Amino acid sequence: PGWVLTAAHCVVTSSGATLQVEQLFVALGSLDRTAANPAERLAVSSVRVHPAYRAATFHNDLALLQLASDSAATPLDLAKAQTVSALTRGSSDEALQIMGWGSTSPNGNGLSDSLREARVDYVSSGYCASQWSNLSGNQICAGEMNPQGGVAQDSCRGDSGGPLVYGESKQQWLVGITSYGHERCATDGVPAVYTRVD
Protein backbone atom coordinates (compact mmCIF):
# COMPACT_ATOMS: atom_id res chain seq x y z
CA PRO A 1 0.00 0.00 0.00
CA GLY A 2 1.05 3.56 -0.64
CA TRP A 3 -1.12 5.33 1.96
CA VAL A 4 -1.45 5.44 5.76
CA LEU A 5 -4.66 6.58 7.46
CA THR A 6 -4.31 8.52 10.71
CA ALA A 7 -6.10 11.19 12.74
CA ALA A 8 -6.05 14.73 11.36
CA HIS A 9 -5.19 16.13 14.79
CA CYS A 10 -1.92 14.15 14.63
CA VAL A 11 -0.74 16.17 11.62
CA VAL A 12 -2.45 19.55 12.19
CA THR A 13 -0.92 21.93 14.73
CA SER A 14 -2.90 23.90 17.32
CA SER A 15 -2.57 26.94 15.03
CA GLY A 16 -4.21 25.01 12.18
CA ALA A 17 -1.09 24.42 10.06
CA THR A 18 -0.55 21.01 8.51
CA LEU A 19 2.83 19.43 9.24
CA GLN A 20 5.26 19.42 6.32
CA VAL A 21 6.26 16.09 4.75
CA GLU A 22 9.87 16.69 5.85
CA GLN A 23 8.67 16.52 9.47
CA LEU A 24 7.08 13.08 9.03
CA PHE A 25 7.97 9.47 8.39
CA VAL A 26 6.14 6.18 8.79
CA ALA A 27 7.74 3.26 10.65
CA LEU A 28 6.18 -0.16 10.06
CA GLY A 29 6.85 -3.71 11.18
CA SER A 30 8.08 -3.20 14.72
CA LEU A 31 6.28 -3.72 18.03
CA ASP A 32 8.84 -1.46 19.76
CA ARG A 33 8.38 2.22 18.95
CA THR A 34 11.96 2.96 20.03
CA ALA A 35 13.49 0.40 17.64
CA ALA A 36 16.41 1.97 15.79
CA ASN A 37 15.77 -0.16 12.71
CA PRO A 38 12.08 -0.91 12.10
CA ALA A 39 11.30 -3.31 9.25
CA GLU A 40 10.24 -0.32 7.15
CA ARG A 41 10.92 3.39 7.59
CA LEU A 42 9.24 5.28 4.78
CA ALA A 43 9.24 8.93 3.81
CA VAL A 44 5.95 10.77 3.39
CA SER A 45 5.38 12.52 0.05
CA SER A 46 2.08 14.28 0.83
CA VAL A 47 -0.38 14.90 3.65
CA ARG A 48 -4.10 15.14 2.91
CA VAL A 49 -6.31 16.27 5.77
CA HIS A 50 -10.06 15.63 5.45
CA PRO A 51 -11.46 18.84 3.92
CA ALA A 52 -14.26 18.98 6.53
CA TYR A 53 -12.00 18.38 9.57
CA ARG A 54 -13.01 20.57 12.50
CA ALA A 55 -10.47 20.75 15.31
CA ALA A 56 -12.95 22.17 17.84
CA THR A 57 -15.24 19.12 17.61
CA PHE A 58 -12.86 16.52 16.11
CA HIS A 59 -15.42 15.95 13.35
CA ASN A 60 -13.89 14.22 10.30
CA ASP A 61 -10.67 13.66 12.27
CA LEU A 62 -8.91 11.86 9.39
CA ALA A 63 -5.75 12.40 7.37
CA LEU A 64 -4.01 10.39 4.69
CA LEU A 65 -0.25 10.17 4.46
CA GLN A 66 0.98 9.29 0.99
CA LEU A 67 4.16 7.27 1.20
CA ALA A 68 7.13 8.10 -1.02
CA SER A 69 7.37 4.36 -1.79
CA ASP A 70 4.92 1.50 -1.30
CA SER A 71 5.02 -0.54 1.89
CA ALA A 72 5.29 -4.33 1.93
CA ALA A 73 2.81 -4.47 4.85
CA THR A 74 -0.60 -6.10 4.41
CA PRO A 75 -3.33 -3.49 5.00
CA LEU A 76 -6.60 -4.04 6.83
CA ASP A 77 -9.80 -3.85 4.81
CA LEU A 78 -11.84 -0.71 5.48
CA ALA A 79 -15.22 -1.44 7.04
CA LYS A 80 -18.23 -0.84 4.86
CA ALA A 81 -21.55 0.46 6.19
CA GLN A 82 -22.95 -3.10 6.39
CA THR A 83 -19.97 -4.15 8.53
CA VAL A 84 -20.68 -1.37 11.02
CA SER A 85 -24.37 -2.27 10.92
CA ALA A 86 -23.51 -5.88 11.82
CA LEU A 87 -21.34 -4.60 14.67
CA THR A 88 -24.20 -2.52 16.09
CA ARG A 89 -26.61 -5.49 15.95
CA GLY A 90 -24.23 -8.07 17.44
CA SER A 91 -22.81 -8.58 20.91
CA SER A 92 -21.18 -5.37 22.07
CA ASP A 93 -18.99 -7.00 24.74
CA GLU A 94 -15.33 -6.77 23.71
CA ALA A 95 -16.38 -6.64 20.06
CA LEU A 96 -13.57 -4.25 19.10
CA GLN A 97 -9.80 -4.16 19.34
CA ILE A 98 -7.65 -1.07 19.87
CA MET A 99 -3.90 -0.76 19.47
CA GLY A 100 -1.28 1.86 20.14
CA TRP A 101 1.79 3.06 21.97
CA GLY A 102 -0.14 5.47 24.18
CA SER A 103 0.05 5.97 27.90
CA THR A 104 -0.84 3.07 30.16
CA SER A 105 -1.62 5.28 33.15
CA PRO A 106 -5.02 6.94 33.69
CA ASN A 107 -3.46 10.42 33.90
CA GLY A 108 -2.01 9.99 30.40
CA ASN A 109 1.64 10.52 31.29
CA GLY A 110 4.38 8.83 29.29
CA LEU A 111 4.17 6.50 26.31
CA SER A 112 4.54 2.76 26.07
CA ASP A 113 7.67 1.51 24.29
CA SER A 114 5.82 -1.64 23.26
CA LEU A 115 2.72 -1.81 21.09
CA ARG A 116 -0.29 -2.54 23.29
CA GLU A 117 -3.70 -3.92 22.38
CA ALA A 118 -6.95 -4.30 24.22
CA ARG A 119 -10.48 -5.56 23.59
CA VAL A 120 -13.18 -2.97 24.24
CA ASP A 121 -16.96 -2.86 24.02
CA TYR A 122 -18.95 -1.24 21.24
CA VAL A 123 -20.95 1.61 22.80
CA SER A 124 -24.25 2.71 21.26
CA SER A 125 -24.48 6.19 19.78
CA GLY A 126 -27.31 7.01 22.21
CA TYR A 127 -25.26 6.23 25.29
CA CYS A 128 -22.18 7.88 23.84
CA ALA A 129 -24.15 11.07 23.16
CA SER A 130 -25.10 11.12 26.85
CA GLN A 131 -21.37 11.36 27.68
CA TRP A 132 -20.12 13.57 24.82
CA SER A 133 -21.75 16.56 23.16
CA ASN A 134 -21.35 17.37 19.46
CA LEU A 135 -21.08 13.79 18.22
CA SER A 136 -21.66 13.31 14.52
CA GLY A 137 -22.73 10.30 12.48
CA ASN A 138 -19.09 9.99 11.40
CA GLN A 139 -18.02 8.95 14.89
CA ILE A 140 -18.27 5.66 16.76
CA CYS A 141 -17.66 4.99 20.44
CA ALA A 142 -15.96 2.18 22.31
CA GLY A 143 -14.75 1.54 25.83
CA GLU A 144 -14.51 -1.03 28.59
CA MET A 145 -18.02 -0.71 29.98
CA ASN A 146 -17.87 -3.81 32.23
CA PRO A 147 -14.25 -4.26 33.38
CA GLN A 148 -13.39 -7.83 34.31
CA GLY A 149 -11.50 -8.17 37.58
CA GLY A 150 -11.41 -4.40 37.98
CA VAL A 151 -9.09 -3.97 34.97
CA ALA A 152 -10.24 -1.01 32.90
CA GLN A 153 -8.97 -0.74 29.32
CA ASP A 154 -9.11 2.28 27.05
CA SER A 155 -7.21 4.20 24.44
CA CYS A 156 -5.21 7.06 25.93
CA ARG A 157 -2.87 9.93 25.03
CA GLY A 158 -0.44 8.78 22.38
CA ASP A 159 -2.89 6.29 20.82
CA SER A 160 -4.42 8.94 18.53
CA GLY A 161 -4.51 7.94 14.89
CA GLY A 162 -4.39 4.26 15.79
CA PRO A 163 -6.84 1.58 14.66
CA LEU A 164 -10.24 0.49 15.96
CA VAL A 165 -10.69 -3.01 14.54
CA TYR A 166 -13.74 -5.28 14.28
CA GLY A 167 -13.72 -8.97 13.41
CA GLU A 168 -12.08 -12.24 14.22
CA SER A 169 -8.77 -13.81 13.19
CA LYS A 170 -10.07 -14.89 9.76
CA GLN A 171 -11.43 -11.46 8.78
CA GLN A 172 -10.80 -8.06 10.32
CA TRP A 173 -11.92 -4.60 9.29
CA LEU A 174 -10.70 -1.15 10.19
CA VAL A 175 -13.82 0.49 11.65
CA GLY A 176 -12.34 3.69 13.03
CA ILE A 177 -9.35 5.82 13.93
CA THR A 178 -8.64 6.82 17.54
CA SER A 179 -9.73 10.43 18.00
CA TYR A 180 -10.34 11.47 21.64
CA GLY A 181 -11.47 10.43 25.09
CA HIS A 182 -11.78 11.54 28.69
CA GLU A 183 -8.80 13.46 30.10
CA ARG A 184 -8.47 10.66 32.67
CA CYS A 185 -8.20 7.55 30.52
CA ALA A 186 -10.40 4.55 31.37
CA THR A 187 -12.87 6.67 33.36
CA ASP A 188 -15.77 4.44 34.43
CA GLY A 189 -18.71 4.70 32.05
CA VAL A 190 -17.08 7.14 29.61
CA PRO A 191 -16.23 5.66 26.21
CA ALA A 192 -13.61 6.99 23.82
CA VAL A 193 -14.55 8.45 20.43
CA TYR A 194 -13.23 7.18 17.11
CA THR A 195 -13.69 8.54 13.60
CA ARG A 196 -15.56 6.09 11.36
CA VAL A 197 -13.91 5.09 8.09
CA ASP A 198 -16.98 3.64 6.31
C-alpha positions as CSV (number, residue, x, y, z in Angstrom):
1,P,0.0,0.0,0.0
2,G,1.0,3.6,-0.6
3,W,-1.1,5.3,2.0
4,V,-1.5,5.4,5.8
5,L,-4.7,6.6,7.5
6,T,-4.3,8.5,10.7
7,A,-6.1,11.2,12.7
8,A,-6.0,14.7,11.4
9,H,-5.2,16.1,14.8
10,C,-1.9,14.2,14.6
11,V,-0.7,16.2,11.6
12,V,-2.4,19.5,12.2
13,T,-0.9,21.9,14.7
14,S,-2.9,23.9,17.3
15,S,-2.6,26.9,15.0
16,G,-4.2,25.0,12.2
17,A,-1.1,24.4,10.1
18,T,-0.5,21.0,8.5
19,L,2.8,19.4,9.2
20,Q,5.3,19.4,6.3
21,V,6.3,16.1,4.8
22,E,9.9,16.7,5.9
23,Q,8.7,16.5,9.5
24,L,7.1,13.1,9.0
25,F,8.0,9.5,8.4
26,V,6.1,6.2,8.8
27,A,7.7,3.3,10.7
28,L,6.2,-0.2,10.1
29,G,6.9,-3.7,11.2
30,S,8.1,-3.2,14.7
31,L,6.3,-3.7,18.0
32,D,8.8,-1.5,19.8
33,R,8.4,2.2,19.0
34,T,12.0,3.0,20.0
35,A,13.5,0.4,17.6
36,A,16.4,2.0,15.8
37,N,15.8,-0.2,12.7
38,P,12.1,-0.9,12.1
39,A,11.3,-3.3,9.3
40,E,10.2,-0.3,7.2
41,R,10.9,3.4,7.6
42,L,9.2,5.3,4.8
43,A,9.2,8.9,3.8
44,V,6.0,10.8,3.4
45,S,5.4,12.5,0.0
46,S,2.1,14.3,0.8
47,V,-0.4,14.9,3.7
48,R,-4.1,15.1,2.9
49,V,-6.3,16.3,5.8
50,H,-10.1,15.6,5.4
51,P,-11.5,18.8,3.9
52,A,-14.3,19.0,6.5
53,Y,-12.0,18.4,9.6
54,R,-13.0,20.6,12.5
55,A,-10.5,20.7,15.3
56,A,-12.9,22.2,17.8
57,T,-15.2,19.1,17.6
58,F,-12.9,16.5,16.1
59,H,-15.4,15.9,13.4
60,N,-13.9,14.2,10.3
61,D,-10.7,13.7,12.3
62,L,-8.9,11.9,9.4
63,A,-5.8,12.4,7.4
64,L,-4.0,10.4,4.7
65,L,-0.3,10.2,4.5
66,Q,1.0,9.3,1.0
67,L,4.2,7.3,1.2
68,A,7.1,8.1,-1.0
69,S,7.4,4.4,-1.8
70,D,4.9,1.5,-1.3
71,S,5.0,-0.5,1.9
72,A,5.3,-4.3,1.9
73,A,2.8,-4.5,4.8
74,T,-0.6,-6.1,4.4
75,P,-3.3,-3.5,5.0
76,L,-6.6,-4.0,6.8
77,D,-9.8,-3.8,4.8
78,L,-11.8,-0.7,5.5
79,A,-15.2,-1.4,7.0
80,K,-18.2,-0.8,4.9
81,A,-21.6,0.5,6.2
82,Q,-22.9,-3.1,6.4
83,T,-20.0,-4.1,8.5
84,V,-20.7,-1.4,11.0
85,S,-24.4,-2.3,10.9
86,A,-23.5,-5.9,11.8
87,L,-21.3,-4.6,14.7
88,T,-24.2,-2.5,16.1
89,R,-26.6,-5.5,15.9
90,G,-24.2,-8.1,17.4
91,S,-22.8,-8.6,20.9
92,S,-21.2,-5.4,22.1
93,D,-19.0,-7.0,24.7
94,E,-15.3,-6.8,23.7
95,A,-16.4,-6.6,20.1
96,L,-13.6,-4.2,19.1
97,Q,-9.8,-4.2,19.3
98,I,-7.7,-1.1,19.9
99,M,-3.9,-0.8,19.5
100,G,-1.3,1.9,20.1
101,W,1.8,3.1,22.0
102,G,-0.1,5.5,24.2
103,S,0.1,6.0,27.9
104,T,-0.8,3.1,30.2
105,S,-1.6,5.3,33.2
106,P,-5.0,6.9,33.7
107,N,-3.5,10.4,33.9
108,G,-2.0,10.0,30.4
109,N,1.6,10.5,31.3
110,G,4.4,8.8,29.3
111,L,4.2,6.5,26.3
112,S,4.5,2.8,26.1
113,D,7.7,1.5,24.3
114,S,5.8,-1.6,23.3
115,L,2.7,-1.8,21.1
116,R,-0.3,-2.5,23.3
117,E,-3.7,-3.9,22.4
118,A,-7.0,-4.3,24.2
119,R,-10.5,-5.6,23.6
120,V,-13.2,-3.0,24.2
121,D,-17.0,-2.9,24.0
122,Y,-19.0,-1.2,21.2
123,V,-20.9,1.6,22.8
124,S,-24.2,2.7,21.3
125,S,-24.5,6.2,19.8
126,G,-27.3,7.0,22.2
127,Y,-25.3,6.2,25.3
128,C,-22.2,7.9,23.8
129,A,-24.1,11.1,23.2
130,S,-25.1,11.1,26.9
131,Q,-21.4,11.4,27.7
132,W,-20.1,13.6,24.8
133,S,-21.8,16.6,23.2
134,N,-21.4,17.4,19.5
135,L,-21.1,13.8,18.2
136,S,-21.7,13.3,14.5
137,G,-22.7,10.3,12.5
138,N,-19.1,10.0,11.4
139,Q,-18.0,8.9,14.9
140,I,-18.3,5.7,16.8
141,C,-17.7,5.0,20.4
142,A,-16.0,2.2,22.3
143,G,-14.8,1.5,25.8
144,E,-14.5,-1.0,28.6
145,M,-18.0,-0.7,30.0
146,N,-17.9,-3.8,32.2
147,P,-14.2,-4.3,33.4
148,Q,-13.4,-7.8,34.3
149,G,-11.5,-8.2,37.6
150,G,-11.4,-4.4,38.0
151,V,-9.1,-4.0,35.0
152,A,-10.2,-1.0,32.9
153,Q,-9.0,-0.7,29.3
154,D,-9.1,2.3,27.1
155,S,-7.2,4.2,24.4
156,C,-5.2,7.1,25.9
157,R,-2.9,9.9,25.0
158,G,-0.4,8.8,22.4
159,D,-2.9,6.3,20.8
160,S,-4.4,8.9,18.5
161,G,-4.5,7.9,14.9
162,G,-4.4,4.3,15.8
163,P,-6.8,1.6,14.7
164,L,-10.2,0.5,16.0
165,V,-10.7,-3.0,14.5
166,Y,-13.7,-5.3,14.3
167,G,-13.7,-9.0,13.4
168,E,-12.1,-12.2,14.2
169,S,-8.8,-13.8,13.2
170,K,-10.1,-14.9,9.8
171,Q,-11.4,-11.5,8.8
172,Q,-10.8,-8.1,10.3
173,W,-11.9,-4.6,9.3
174,L,-10.7,-1.2,10.2
175,V,-13.8,0.5,11.7
176,G,-12.3,3.7,13.0
177,I,-9.3,5.8,13.9
178,T,-8.6,6.8,17.5
179,S,-9.7,10.4,18.0
180,Y,-10.3,11.5,21.6
181,G,-11.5,10.4,25.1
182,H,-11.8,11.5,28.7
183,E,-8.8,13.5,30.1
184,R,-8.5,10.7,32.7
185,C,-8.2,7.6,30.5
186,A,-10.4,4.6,31.4
187,T,-12.9,6.7,33.4
188,D,-15.8,4.4,34.4
189,G,-18.7,4.7,32.1
190,V,-17.1,7.1,29.6
191,P,-16.2,5.7,26.2
192,A,-13.6,7.0,23.8
193,V,-14.6,8.5,20.4
194,Y,-13.2,7.2,17.1
195,T,-13.7,8.5,13.6
196,R,-15.6,6.1,11.4
197,V,-13.9,5.1,8.1
198,D,-17.0,3.6,6.3
